[in-house]
Amino acid sequence: MRSMRGTRRLTALALCGAAVTAALAAPSAQAAPERRGERGWTLTATGSDARFRGLAAVGRDSAWVAGSGGTVLRTVDGGRHWGDVSPPGAAGLELRDIEAFDRRRAVALAIGEGEASRVFRTEDGGTTWTESFRNDDARAFYDCLTFFDSRHGLAMSDPVDGRFRILSTSDGGRNWRVLPDAGMPAAQPGEAGFAASGQCLVSSGAEDVWLATGGSATARVLHSRDRGLTWTEATSPIPAGDPARGVFGLAFRDRTHGIAVGGDYRADQPSPDAASVTRDGGRSWRSAATPPPAYRSGVAWLPHSARSALAVGPTGTDLTRDGGRTWRTVDTGSYDTVDCAPDGGCWASGEKGRVARLR
């Protein structure tokens, strides 16, 4: 029988998820969401002008962001103060993804061709960093990384020799190895991942991982049930057919229910059908009945909610309360990515040093 303490904790978590949804759905979130004291996103003073496409929410008080100029910032007081904990010598790199296990341990990914793709790891809150991987293949370009737990993780590269390349670690990012590609479907001409929000490779549970693509005739979502050894493919209804179009971000709340967002990242181009949903683990995808009105690069399920999620992009934030079927814009600020922690802490980050916390 579940203990009374456990019952109270589950009830509190459920109420937390409902409160997060209500905060964004409230009229004040639409009217003036960025003013301190109001519901919705509240901008924090980062003191940086970097573009933060990498974000890891640890909790309501703690988060990491990674971005341009090799910049990594960390807060442990809800965004009142941000510490610059950037890896030494990384100023010329583009950090596009960061995964944090807690306030002290994090793994960050730098993107780019050849040696520009690197992985850094810290165990002391960013005081010191270790470069644990440097790509030595000029054909590879790493885009995203994800962790199943504090030891097992993957990173993905755009296709090499006609197949997406997968990098694996089993010791928390200290060491990495390229997985065999025999179980990876062939890539389409021009197909690649988008290093736009750290969400082109996401995982749920101990072994399931999904990879988002674009840039080719059709956008696809690839799924592995064995930590990247073998993959199946599914077509997404999010439009592709151009190097600027496809699936940019994924979020799965469990092994079955997922949301994909994307579109065309060019500001002067429309993005119809910018969101789709799956209820069978990614075997099939259906367009949102009422999608976000524009390109979206990041998406996150609200903690302890079976039906509510956020999608963000340069023109705003959208909220769904029905599992991704319909979306409503609740904020017009520019963000590239969004992440939520189990305790209900949600964060968003983007251009010009913008990092916001959901109040």
Buried (B, 14 or more C-beta within 10 A) or exposed (E): EEEEEEEEEEEEBBEBBBEBBEBBBBEBBBEEBBEEEBBBBBBBEBEBEBBBBBBBBBBBBBBBBBBBBBBBBBBBEBBEBBBEBBBEEBEEBBBBBBBBBEBBBBBBBBBBBEEBBBBBBBBEBBEEBEBBBEBEBEEBBBBBBBBBEEEBBBBBBBBBEEBBBBBBBEEBBBEBEBBEBEBBBEBBEBBBBBBBBBBBBBBBEEBBBBBBBBBBEBBBBBBBBEBBBBBBBBEBBBBBBBBBBBBBBBBBBEBBBBBBBBBBBEEEEEBEBBBBBBBEBBEBBEBBEBBBBBBBBBBBBBBBBEBBBBBBBBBBBBBBBBBBBBBBBBBEBBBBBBBBBEBBBBBBBBBEBBBBBBB
